């Protein structure tokens, strides 16, 4: 039992408000920069989403200012840019995931930090520290919630946990002290929401950008001394760890904080498609990279998944439009085997509507295997001559255990930034992010991330 109901919130607030560059381990710093590089690439890609125009309309309506840049776009108000960038990052299902709580972290944490850092002309080092604070807080708030019980009740992590991370990254840039940061968490927590009732609709992605905006508002209000509880996480009546679950373990949120970096376990995605499907993708790419496989010589494809992933993604042989295809394991597996690649090109209408591909997708046999956990996957391809090729994925490419290389991250950035910026500008932007702590002003970076059009 906690002796002081403010203890957990206070320790997280003290961590986020007092964090300095030197406090962050070299490995954590490096991963923050990799995460930012990947996040910007995802935001460029997000302009291909079917719903981006609608979110853009909402973002424009939020204010008439032009303080902050939209990645791959123009300028909007602080709130508008935060909301739209948040959606862009997650729009085509290609952003990060913190697997212990199945939470996408970057759409909530990065946009308000970029917006405030650009508006206020802050340095790249300021931004790096703020991002580290926000990423770490998001992961740790989730750790204390007993995620399995949290998920059973239908809660969706990004809209709940990410709100605190957005407040942390923004509050750090606004120079909130520990008491101010705790108030920001109280305001953020009062807006934390999002459930899996939204699954299979774009609203599931709206949870992320709404959390980014909620965290921004929370930090700004706290900077103006708006009164809020400083014990939101463990408040007996309505606190996160008392209202959302019955079996929370609040101490886990602060265990080893500042010495063990949970943000290092934030996974990145090499390919578009649902994050639990990255195990499938990895197994199939492992197979086609190891063997010469002619698609027309395949007799059958069998893929086993953990029961949870099977329930989410293994029962969608029929898909309509880009969003459904991005979460359909049938479509993604079929197009990997047919095209030998998986980028947003594979989700354009002409490819989605290919009748041959639809038939091949429907024939792939998916099953739930209780011996598999999380994103583990086992793929078998039976050839017409009776040969059976198999691959098992325990750790998808981009995970902590199987990280992406610098070359893979840069290639992803080039692929999705190319429609918006020149090759020379792309190289400059990558160099700025890789040397983020030496960047004099975030305004310089954001100028390269806007569209040239």
C-alpha positions, 0 to 999 in steps of 0.5 A, spaced: 500 500 500 502 507 498 503 511 504 502 517 500 497 517 494 501 523 491 507 519 491 507 515 484 504 521 480 510 526 484 515 521 482 513 521 475 512 529 475 519 530 478 523 525 473 519 529 467 520 536 470 527 535 472 530 530 466 537 533 463 540 531 457 546 528 461 541 524 465 539 520 459 543 514 457 547 514 450 543 508 448 536 511 450 539 518 446 540 514 440 533 510 440 530 517 441 533 520 435 531 513 431 524 514 434 524 521 431 526 519 424 521 513 424 516 518 426 517 523 421 517 518 416 510 515 418 507 522 418 510 523 411 506 517 409 500 519 413 498 524 407 496 517 403 491 516 408 483 516 406 481 520 412 487 525 413 483 530 409 477 530 414 482 530 420 485 536 416 479 540 416 478 539 423 485 541 425 484 547 421 478 549 424 481 549 431 485 556 430 487 561 425 494 561 427 500 559 424 505 557 429 507 550 427 508 546 421 505 540 419 509 535 416 509 534 409 504 540 409 503 547 411 502 551 417 497 551 422 495 553 429 499 550 435 493 545 436 491 544 429 498 542 428 499 537 434 492 534 432 494 533 424 501 531 425 498 526 431 494 523 426 499 523 420 504 519 424 499 513 425 494 514 419 497 508 415 498 504 421 506 504 420 508 507 427 511 505 433 509 500 438 510 499 446 508 492 446 508 491 454 501 495 453 500 495 446 501 502 446 503 507 440 507 512 443 509 517 438 503 520 435 501 522 442 508 524 445 512 527 438 507 532 435 506 537 441 513 537 443 515 539 435 509 544 435 512 548 442 519 547 440 518 550 433 514 556 436 518 557 441 525 557 437 528 551 442 534 547 441 534 540 438 537 538 445 531 541 448 527 537 444 531 530 445 530 531 452 522 533 452 521 527 447 525 522 452 521 524 458 514 523 454 516 517 451 518 514 458 512 517 462 507 513 457 511 507 457 511 507 465 504 509 466 502 503 462 506 499 466 503 500 472 496 499 470 496 491 469 495 491 462 492 484 461 486 487 466 486 493 462 485 490 456 480 485 458 475 491 460 476 494 453 481 500 454 485 502 448 492 504 451 494 510 446 488 514 448 489 513 456 497 512 457 499 517 451 495 523 454 500 523 460 506 522 455 504 528 451 503 532 457 510 530 460 513 532 453 510 539 452 511 540 460 518 539 459 519 544 454 514 549 458 519 548 463 514 546 468 517 544 475 515 538 479 508 541 482 506 544 475 508 537 472 503 533 477 498 538 475 499 537 468 498 529 469 492 531 473 489 535 467 491 530 462 488 524 466 481 527 466 481 527 459 484 520 458 480 515 454 479 511 448 476 503 448 476 498 443 469 499 441 472 503 436 476 497 433 476 496 425 474 504 424 479 510 423 476 512 430 482 507 433 487 512 430 483 518 432 485 516 440 492 517 438 492 524 436 486 526 441 491 524 446 496 529 443 492 535 443 489 533 450 496 533 453 498 539 450 492 543 453 494 540 460 501 542 460 499 549 457 493 550 463 498 547 468 503 552 466 498 558 467 497 555 474 490 552 473 488 548 479 488 540 478 489 534 483 497 532 484 495 525 485 491 523 479 494 516 478 492 513 485 487 518 487 482 513 491 476 516 488 477 516 480 484 515 479 487 511 473 490 506 477 483 505 482 478 506 476 480 503 470 483 496 473 482 493 480 489 490 480 494 495 478 501 495 480 503 503 481 510 501 484 511 498 477 511 505 474 517 508 477 521 502 479 528 503 476 526 510 473 532 514 471 536 508 471 532 503 466 529 506 460 523 503 458 523 507 452 529 503 449 523 497 448 519 501 444 519 498 437 519 501 430 515 498 424 519 497 417 512 495 413 505 498 413 500 494 417 497 492 424 503 492 429 501 485 431 502 483 424 509 485 424 511 477 426 507 475 420 511 480 415 517 478 418 516 470 417 514 471 410 520 476 408 525 471 412 522 465 407 522 469 401 529 472 402 532 465 404 528 461 398 527 462 391 519 461 391 515 462 385 508 464 387 505 460 382 508 454 384 505 455 391 500 449 393 498 452 400 500 457 405 499 456 413 500 461 418 499 460 425 498 466 430 497 467 437 490 467 439 489 474 441 493 476 434 488 471 430 482 474 433 484 481 431 487 480 424 486 473 422 479 473 421 479 478 415 479 475 408 475 480 405 477 487 405 474 494 403 479 499 402 486 501 405 484 501 412 481 494 412 487 492 408 492 494 413 489 490 418 487 484 414 493 479 415 490 475 409 491 481 404 498 483 407 500 476 407 498 475 400 501 481 397 508 480 400 508 473 397 506 476 390 510 483 390 516 481 394 515 488 398 510 491 402 510 499 402 504 503 401 504 502 394 501 495 395 495 499 398 493 503 393 486 501 389 489 498 383 492 493 387 487 492 393 482 491 387 486 485 383 481 479 383 487 474 383 490 477 389 483 477 392 482 470 391 489 468 393 488 472 400 482 468 401 486 461 400 491 463 406 489 459 412 490 462 418 489 459 425 490 460 432 496 456 436 495 457 444 503 455 444 504 462 441 504 469 444 504 476 443 506 477 435 510 470 435 508 467 428 509 461 424 509 461 417 509 454 412 509 454 405 507 448 401 510 448 394 506 444 388 512 439 389 511 437 396 516 441 399 514 445 405 518 451 407 517 454 414 519 460 418 518 462 425 518 469 428 519 470 435 521 478 435 519 482 429 524 486 425 524 493 429 523 490 435 528 491 441 531 484 440 531 485 432 532 492 431 532 496 424 539 498 422 540 505 420 540 504 413 533 501 414 530 507 417 534 512 412 531 508 407 524 508 410 525 516 411 527 517 403 521 513 401 516 517 404 519 524 404 520 524 397 514 526 394 514 532 399 522 534 399 528 534 394 533 529 395 538 534 398 533 537 403 531 529 405 539 528 407 539 535 411 533 533 415 536 526 416 543 529 418 539 534 423 535 528 427 541 524 427 545 530 430 539 533 434 543 535 440 547 539 436 541 543 432 541 550 434 533 551 433 528 546 431 525 551 427 530 549 422 528 542 422 521 544 421 522 548 415 525 542 412 519 538 414 514 542 411 512 541 404 515 545 398 509 545 394 
